[in-house]
């Protein structure tokens, strides 16, 4: 569980930063709920995959 949380936080921060950067580059108004939801779901999926692959490998 500790490893999952480490990966999740790392992925959440990376995905949030890239999302905010994309909004800034495209000069669009920032949609914070959408960035948060996207970063949460994708961060959880990636973290689960990383933990699962590490345990099997």
PDB file of N, CA, C and O in Angstrom, chain B, residues numbered from 101:
ATOM      1  N   UNK B 101       0.819  -1.191   0.000  1.00  0.00           N
ATOM      2  CA  UNK B 101       0.000   0.000   0.000  1.00  0.00           C
ATOM      3  C   UNK B 101       0.868   1.262   0.000  1.00  0.00           C
ATOM      4  O   UNK B 101       0.538   2.254  -0.649  1.00  0.00           O
ATOM      5  N   UNK B 102       1.985   1.208   0.740  1.00  0.00           N
ATOM      6  CA  UNK B 102       2.875   2.362   0.789  1.00  0.00           C
ATOM      7  C   UNK B 102       3.456   2.656  -0.593  1.00  0.00           C
ATOM      8  O   UNK B 102       3.544   3.814  -1.002  1.00  0.00           O
ATOM      9  N   UNK B 103       3.848   1.610  -1.305  1.00  0.00           N
ATOM     10  CA  UNK B 103       4.406   1.778  -2.652  1.00  0.00           C
ATOM     11  C   UNK B 103       3.356   2.366  -3.599  1.00  0.00           C
ATOM     12  O   UNK B 103       3.672   3.214  -4.433  1.00  0.00           O
ATOM     13  N   UNK B 104       2.098   1.907  -3.465  1.00  0.00           N
ATOM     14  CA  UNK B 104       1.016   2.429  -4.300  1.00  0.00           C
ATOM     15  C   UNK B 104       0.838   3.927  -4.062  1.00  0.00           C
ATOM     16  O   UNK B 104       0.705   4.692  -5.017  1.00  0.00           O
ATOM     17  N   UNK B 105       0.835   4.349  -2.810  1.00  0.00           N
ATOM     18  CA  UNK B 105       0.655   5.766  -2.496  1.00  0.00           C
ATOM     19  C   UNK B 105       1.812   6.608  -3.020  1.00  0.00           C
ATOM     20  O   UNK B 105       1.608   7.734  -3.473  1.00  0.00           O
ATOM     21  N   UNK B 106       3.021   6.068  -2.958  1.00  0.00           N
ATOM     22  CA  UNK B 106       4.166   6.799  -3.496  1.00  0.00           C
ATOM     23  C   UNK B 106       4.024   7.006  -5.000  1.00  0.00           C
ATOM     24  O   UNK B 106       4.214   8.113  -5.503  1.00  0.00           O
ATOM     25  N   UNK B 107       3.692   5.939  -5.708  1.00  0.00           N
ATOM     26  CA  UNK B 107       3.502   6.053  -7.158  1.00  0.00           C
ATOM     27  C   UNK B 107       2.319   6.949  -7.488  1.00  0.00           C
ATOM     28  O   UNK B 107       2.383   7.743  -8.426  1.00  0.00           O
ATOM     29  N   UNK B 108       1.235   6.828  -6.719  1.00  0.00           N
ATOM     30  CA  UNK B 108       0.041   7.626  -6.988  1.00  0.00           C
ATOM     31  C   UNK B 108       0.330   9.117  -6.839  1.00  0.00           C
ATOM     32  O   UNK B 108      -0.059   9.917  -7.690  1.00  0.00           O
ATOM     33  N   UNK B 109       1.003   9.480  -5.773  1.00  0.00           N
ATOM     34  CA  UNK B 109       1.311  10.906  -5.557  1.00  0.00           C
ATOM     35  C   UNK B 109       2.228  11.425  -6.652  1.00  0.00           C
ATOM     36  O   UNK B 109       2.033  12.530  -7.158  1.00  0.00           O
ATOM     37  N   UNK B 110       3.227  10.632  -7.019  1.00  0.00           N
ATOM     38  CA  UNK B 110       4.139  11.034  -8.086  1.00  0.00           C
ATOM     39  C   UNK B 110       3.382  11.247  -9.394  1.00  0.00           C
ATOM     40  O   UNK B 110       3.554  12.273 -10.052  1.00  0.00           O
ATOM     41  N   UNK B 111       2.552  10.290  -9.769  1.00  0.00           N
ATOM     42  CA  UNK B 111       1.807  10.406 -11.021  1.00  0.00           C
ATOM     43  C   UNK B 111       0.785  11.541 -10.963  1.00  0.00           C
ATOM     44  O   UNK B 111       0.581  12.239 -11.956  1.00  0.00           O
ATOM     45  N   UNK B 112       0.146  11.728  -9.818  1.00  0.00           N
ATOM     46  CA  UNK B 112      -0.828  12.803  -9.671  1.00  0.00           C
ATOM     47  C   UNK B 112      -0.174  14.161  -9.908  1.00  0.00           C
ATOM     48  O   UNK B 112      -0.723  15.007 -10.614  1.00  0.00           O
ATOM     49  N   UNK B 113       0.993  14.361  -9.319  1.00  0.00           N
ATOM     50  CA  UNK B 113       1.696  15.638  -9.479  1.00  0.00           C
ATOM     51  C   UNK B 113       2.128  15.842 -10.923  1.00  0.00           C
ATOM     52  O   UNK B 113       1.966  16.931 -11.472  1.00  0.00           O
ATOM     53  N   UNK B 114       2.678  14.802 -11.541  1.00  0.00           N
ATOM     54  CA  UNK B 114       3.140  14.923 -12.928  1.00  0.00           C
ATOM     55  C   UNK B 114       1.981  15.227 -13.865  1.00  0.00           C
ATOM     56  O   UNK B 114       2.079  16.130 -14.697  1.00  0.00           O
ATOM     57  N   UNK B 115       0.884  14.485 -13.741  1.00  0.00           N
ATOM     58  CA  UNK B 115      -0.254  14.675 -14.632  1.00  0.00           C
ATOM     59  C   UNK B 115      -0.903  16.037 -14.408  1.00  0.00           C
ATOM     60  O   UNK B 115      -1.328  16.679 -15.368  1.00  0.00           O
ATOM     61  N   UNK B 116      -0.984  16.486 -13.166  1.00  0.00           N
ATOM     62  CA  UNK B 116      -1.546  17.807 -12.874  1.00  0.00           C
ATOM     63  C   UNK B 116      -0.681  18.909 -13.487  1.00  0.00           C
ATOM     64  O   UNK B 116      -1.197  19.860 -14.074  1.00  0.00           O
ATOM     65  N   UNK B 117       0.625  18.772 -13.345  1.00  0.00           N
ATOM     66  CA  UNK B 117       1.534  19.785 -13.892  1.00  0.00           C
ATOM     67  C   UNK B 117       1.442  19.849 -15.414  1.00  0.00           C
ATOM     68  O   UNK B 117       1.414  20.934 -15.994  1.00  0.00           O
ATOM     69  N   UNK B 118       1.396  18.695 -16.052  1.00  0.00           N
ATOM     70  CA  UNK B 118       1.290  18.668 -17.514  1.00  0.00           C
ATOM     71  C   UNK B 118      -0.061  19.245 -17.966  1.00  0.00           C
ATOM     72  O   UNK B 118      -0.129  19.965 -18.962  1.00  0.00           O
ATOM     73  N   UNK B 119      -1.124  18.926 -17.233  1.00  0.00           N
ATOM     74  CA  UNK B 119      -2.438  19.473 -17.561  1.00  0.00           C
ATOM     75  C   UNK B 119      -2.481  20.979 -17.425  1.00  0.00           C
ATOM     76  O   UNK B 119      -3.002  21.670 -18.301  1.00  0.00           O
ATOM     77  N   UNK B 120      -1.934  21.499 -16.330  1.00  0.00           N
ATOM     78  CA  UNK B 120      -1.897  22.954 -16.141  1.00  0.00           C
ATOM     79  C   UNK B 120      -1.039  23.628 -17.194  1.00  0.00           C
ATOM     80  O   UNK B 120      -1.370  24.712 -17.675  1.00  0.00           O
ATOM     81  N   UNK B 121       0.061  22.986 -17.551  1.00  0.00           N
ATOM     82  CA  UNK B 121       0.931  23.529 -18.593  1.00  0.00           C
ATOM     83  C   UNK B 121       0.200  23.572 -19.937  1.00  0.00           C
ATOM     84  O   UNK B 121       0.335  24.532 -20.696  1.00  0.00           O
ATOM     85  N   UNK B 122      -0.569  22.531 -20.219  1.00  0.00           N
ATOM     86  CA  UNK B 122      -1.344  22.512 -21.463  1.00  0.00           C
ATOM     87  C   UNK B 122      -2.374  23.624 -21.530  1.00  0.00           C
ATOM     88  O   UNK B 122      -2.531  24.266 -22.569  1.00  0.00           O
ATOM     89  N   UNK B 123      -3.076  23.856 -20.430  1.00  0.00           N
ATOM     90  CA  UNK B 123      -4.034  24.962 -20.391  1.00  0.00           C
ATOM     91  C   UNK B 123      -3.323  26.298 -20.575  1.00  0.00           C
ATOM     92  O   UNK B 123      -3.832  27.185 -21.260  1.00  0.00           O
ATOM     93  N   UNK B 124      -2.144  26.444 -19.963  1.00  0.00           N
ATOM     94  CA  UNK B 124      -1.402  27.696 -20.073  1.00  0.00           C
ATOM     95  C   UNK B 124      -0.901  27.910 -21.503  1.00  0.00           C
ATOM     96  O   UNK B 124      -0.981  29.021 -22.027  1.00  0.00           O
ATOM     97  N   UNK B 125      -0.381  26.848 -22.138  1.00  0.00           N
ATOM     98  CA  UNK B 125       0.124  26.970 -23.509  1.00  0.00           C
ATOM     99  C   UNK B 125      -1.002  27.317 -24.476  1.00  0.00           C
ATOM    100  O   UNK B 125      -0.831  28.141 -25.374  1.00  0.00           O
ATOM    101  N   UNK B 126      -2.162  26.676 -24.282  1.00  0.00           N
ATOM    102  CA  UNK B 126      -3.293  26.940 -25.180  1.00  0.00           C
ATOM    103  C   UNK B 126      -4.068  28.198 -24.811  1.00  0.00           C
ATOM    104  O   UNK B 126      -5.017  28.570 -25.500  1.00  0.00           O
ATOM    105  N   UNK B 127      -3.665  28.853 -23.727  1.00  0.00           N
ATOM    106  CA  UNK B 127      -4.299  30.081 -23.257  1.00  0.00           C
ATOM    107  C   UNK B 127      -5.800  29.913 -23.038  1.00  0.00           C
ATOM    108  O   UNK B 127      -6.606  30.753 -23.437  1.00  0.00           O
ATOM    109  N   UNK B 128      -6.144  28.818 -22.402  1.00  0.00           N
ATOM    110  CA  UNK B 128      -7.536  28.529 -22.071  1.00  0.00           C
ATOM    111  C   UNK B 128      -7.740  28.763 -20.579  1.00  0.00           C
ATOM    112  O   UNK B 128      -6.784  28.690 -19.807  1.00  0.00           O
ATOM    113  N   UNK B 129      -8.976  29.043 -20.163  1.00  0.00           N
ATOM    114  CA  UNK B 129      -9.221  29.152 -18.723  1.00  0.00           C
ATOM    115  C   UNK B 129      -9.018  27.788 -18.053  1.00  0.00           C
ATOM    116  O   UNK B 129      -9.434  26.757 -18.580  1.00  0.00           O
ATOM    117  N   UNK B 130      -8.382  27.801 -16.903  1.00  0.00           N
ATOM    118  CA  UNK B 130      -8.044  26.552 -16.207  1.00  0.00           C
ATOM    119  C   UNK B 130      -9.298  25.921 -15.634  1.00  0.00           C
ATOM    120  O   UNK B 130     -10.080  26.577 -14.945  1.00  0.00           O
ATOM    121  N   UNK B 131      -9.485  24.639 -15.924  1.00  0.00           N
ATOM    122  CA  UNK B 131     -10.612  23.868 -15.423  1.00  0.00           C
ATOM    123  C   UNK B 131     -10.073  22.932 -14.339  1.00  0.00           C
ATOM    124  O   UNK B 131      -9.747  21.775 -14.605  1.00  0.00           O
ATOM    125  N   UNK B 132      -9.986  23.450 -13.125  1.00  0.00           N
ATOM    126  CA  UNK B 132      -9.352  22.715 -12.037  1.00  0.00           C
ATOM    127  C   UNK B 132     -10.072  21.415 -11.672  1.00  0.00           C
ATOM    128  O   UNK B 132      -9.396  20.421 -11.407  1.00  0.00           O
ATOM    129  N   UNK B 133     -11.414  21.372 -11.645  1.00  0.00           N
ATOM    130  CA  UNK B 133     -12.062  20.078 -11.350  1.00  0.00           C
ATOM    131  C   UNK B 133     -11.740  19.001 -12.385  1.00  0.00           C
ATOM    132  O   UNK B 133     -11.571  17.834 -12.034  1.00  0.00           O
ATOM    133  N   UNK B 134     -11.656  19.384 -13.634  1.00  0.00           N
ATOM    134  CA  UNK B 134     -11.340  18.408 -14.678  1.00  0.00           C
ATOM    135  C   UNK B 134      -9.910  17.903 -14.559  1.00  0.00           C
ATOM    136  O   UNK B 134      -9.654  16.711 -14.730  1.00  0.00           O
ATOM    137  N   UNK B 135      -8.981  18.801 -14.270  1.00  0.00           N
ATOM    138  CA  UNK B 135      -7.585  18.384 -14.093  1.00  0.00           C
ATOM    139  C   UNK B 135      -7.452  17.460 -12.886  1.00  0.00           C
ATOM    140  O   UNK B 135      -6.739  16.458 -12.939  1.00  0.00           O
ATOM    141  N   UNK B 136      -8.137  17.799 -11.807  1.00  0.00           N
ATOM    142  CA  UNK B 136      -8.067  16.981 -10.598  1.00  0.00           C
ATOM    143  C   UNK B 136      -8.646  15.591 -10.835  1.00  0.00           C
ATOM    144  O   UNK B 136      -8.048  14.591 -10.437  1.00  0.00           O
ATOM    145  N   UNK B 137      -9.801  15.526 -11.476  1.00  0.00           N
ATOM    146  CA  UNK B 137     -10.430  14.234 -11.757  1.00  0.00           C
ATOM    147  C   UNK B 137      -9.555  13.385 -12.677  1.00  0.00           C
ATOM    148  O   UNK B 137      -9.352  12.198 -12.424  1.00  0.00           O
ATOM    149  N   UNK B 138      -9.046  13.985 -13.728  1.00  0.00           N
ATOM    150  CA  UNK B 138      -8.202  13.261 -14.669  1.00  0.00           C
ATOM    151  C   UNK B 138      -6.922  12.763 -13.997  1.00  0.00           C
ATOM    152  O   UNK B 138      -6.524  11.616 -14.196  1.00  0.00           O
ATOM    153  N   UNK B 139      -6.286  13.609 -13.215  1.00  0.00           N
ATOM    154  CA  UNK B 139      -5.050  13.224 -12.544  1.00  0.00           C
ATOM    155  C   UNK B 139      -5.300  12.126 -11.505  1.00  0.00           C
ATOM    156  O   UNK B 139      -4.465  11.238 -11.330  1.00  0.00           O
ATOM    157  N   UNK B 140      -6.437  12.184 -10.822  1.00  0.00           N
ATOM    158  CA  UNK B 140      -6.757  11.172  -9.820  1.00  0.00           C
ATOM    159  C   UNK B 140      -6.974   9.807 -10.460  1.00  0.00           C
ATOM    160  O   UNK B 140      -6.390   8.812 -10.030  1.00  0.00           O
ATOM    161  N   UNK B 141      -7.816   9.762 -11.489  1.00  0.00           N
ATOM    162  CA  UNK B 141      -8.128   8.479 -12.128  1.00  0.00           C
ATOM    163  C   UNK B 141      -6.908   7.896 -12.823  1.00  0.00           C
ATOM    164  O   UNK B 141      -6.579   6.727 -12.622  1.00  0.00           O
ATOM    165  N   UNK B 142      -6.240   8.695 -13.631  1.00  0.00           N
ATOM    166  CA  UNK B 142      -5.089   8.163 -14.361  1.00  0.00           C
ATOM    167  C   UNK B 142      -3.924   7.853 -13.415  1.00  0.00           C
ATOM    168  O   UNK B 142      -3.193   6.888 -13.641  1.00  0.00           O
ATOM    169  N   UNK B 143      -3.742   8.645 -12.372  1.00  0.00           N
ATOM    170  CA  UNK B 143      -2.701   8.360 -11.394  1.00  0.00           C
ATOM    171  C   UNK B 143      -2.945   7.048 -10.679  1.00  0.00           C
ATOM    172  O   UNK B 143      -2.007   6.287 -10.438  1.00  0.00           O
ATOM    173  N   UNK B 144      -4.204   6.773 -10.337  1.00  0.00           N
ATOM    174  CA  UNK B 144      -4.544   5.508  -9.673  1.00  0.00           C
ATOM    175  C   UNK B 144      -4.313   4.320 -10.606  1.00  0.00           C
ATOM    176  O   UNK B 144      -3.794   3.289 -10.178  1.00  0.00           O
ATOM    177  N   UNK B 145      -4.688   4.455 -11.859  1.00  0.00           N
ATOM    178  CA  UNK B 145      -4.512   3.361 -12.823  1.00  0.00           C
ATOM    179  C   UNK B 145      -3.028   3.078 -13.045  1.00  0.00           C
ATOM    180  O   UNK B 145      -2.604   1.922 -13.046  1.00  0.00           O
ATOM    181  N   UNK B 146      -2.247   4.129 -13.230  1.00  0.00           N
ATOM    182  CA  UNK B 146      -0.818   3.944 -13.472  1.00  0.00           C
ATOM    183  C   UNK B 146      -0.127   3.383 -12.232  1.00  0.00           C
ATOM    184  O   UNK B 146       0.711   2.489 -12.343  1.00  0.00           O
ATOM    185  N   UNK B 147      -0.470   3.899 -11.058  1.00  0.00           N
ATOM    186  CA  UNK B 147       0.142   3.404  -9.823  1.00  0.00           C
ATOM    187  C   UNK B 147      -0.200   1.935  -9.592  1.00  0.00           C
ATOM    188  O   UNK B 147       0.663   1.158  -9.185  1.00  0.00           O
ATOM    189  N   UNK B 148      -1.444   1.548  -9.846  1.00  0.00           N
ATOM    190  CA  UNK B 148      -1.835   0.147  -9.695  1.00  0.00           C
ATOM    191  C   UNK B 148      -1.056  -0.737 -10.663  1.00  0.00           C
ATOM    192  O   UNK B 148      -0.597  -1.818 -10.294  1.00  0.00           O
ATOM    193  N   UNK B 149      -0.911  -0.276 -11.898  1.00  0.00           N
ATOM    194  CA  UNK B 149      -0.161  -1.055 -12.886  1.00  0.00           C
ATOM    195  C   UNK B 149       1.306  -1.190 -12.479  1.00  0.00           C
ATOM    196  O   UNK B 149       1.893  -2.261 -12.630  1.00  0.00           O
ATOM    197  N   UNK B 150       1.892  -0.129 -11.974  1.00  0.00           N
ATOM    198  CA  UNK B 150       3.304  -0.182 -11.578  1.00  0.00           C
ATOM    199  C   UNK B 150       3.511  -1.121 -10.401  1.00  0.00           C
ATOM    200  O   UNK B 150       4.486  -1.872 -10.379  1.00  0.00           O
ATOM    201  N   UNK B 151       2.615  -1.094  -9.424  1.00  0.00           N
ATOM    202  CA  UNK B 151       2.728  -1.987  -8.266  1.00  0.00           C
ATOM    203  C   UNK B 151       2.515  -3.429  -8.689  1.00  0.00           C
ATOM    204  O   UNK B 151       3.236  -4.321  -8.242  1.00  0.00           O
ATOM    205  N   UNK B 152       1.527  -3.668  -9.549  1.00  0.00           N
ATOM    206  CA  UNK B 152       1.232  -5.019 -10.009  1.00  0.00           C
ATOM    207  C   UNK B 152       2.393  -5.587 -10.822  1.00  0.00           C
ATOM    208  O   UNK B 152       2.782  -6.738 -10.620  1.00  0.00           O
ATOM    209  N   UNK B 153       2.943  -4.804 -11.729  1.00  0.00           N
ATOM    210  CA  UNK B 153       4.050  -5.273 -12.541  1.00  0.00           C
ATOM    211  C   UNK B 153       5.299  -5.506 -11.713  1.00  0.00           C
ATOM    212  O   UNK B 153       6.062  -6.434 -11.981  1.00  0.00           O
ATOM    213  N   UNK B 154       5.510  -4.673 -10.713  1.00  0.00           N
ATOM    214  CA  UNK B 154       6.687  -4.856  -9.862  1.00  0.00           C
ATOM    215  C   UNK B 154       6.579  -6.141  -9.042  1.00  0.00           C
ATOM    216  O   UNK B 154       7.582  -6.826  -8.840  1.00  0.00           O
ATOM    217  N   UNK B 155       5.371  -6.480  -8.564  1.00  0.00           N
ATOM    218  CA  UNK B 155       5.170  -7.698  -7.789  1.00  0.00           C
ATOM    219  C   UNK B 155       5.306  -8.956  -8.650  1.00  0.00           C
ATOM    220  O   UNK B 155       5.759  -9.995  -8.169  1.00  0.00           O
ATOM    221  N   UNK B 156       4.916  -8.861  -9.915  1.00  0.00           N
ATOM    222  CA  UNK B 156       4.988 -10.029 -10.798  1.00  0.00           C
ATOM    223  C   UNK B 156       6.366 -10.207 -11.419  1.00  0.00           C
ATOM    224  O   UNK B 156       6.700 -11.304 -11.867  1.00  0.00           O
ATOM    225  N   UNK B 157       7.160  -9.162 -11.454  1.00  0.00           N
ATOM    226  CA  UNK B 157       8.451  -9.221 -12.122  1.00  0.00           C
ATOM    227  C   UNK B 157       9.516  -9.436 -11.180  1.00  0.00           C
ATOM    228  O   UNK B 157      10.680  -9.512 -11.571  1.00  0.00           O
TER     229      UNK B 157
END
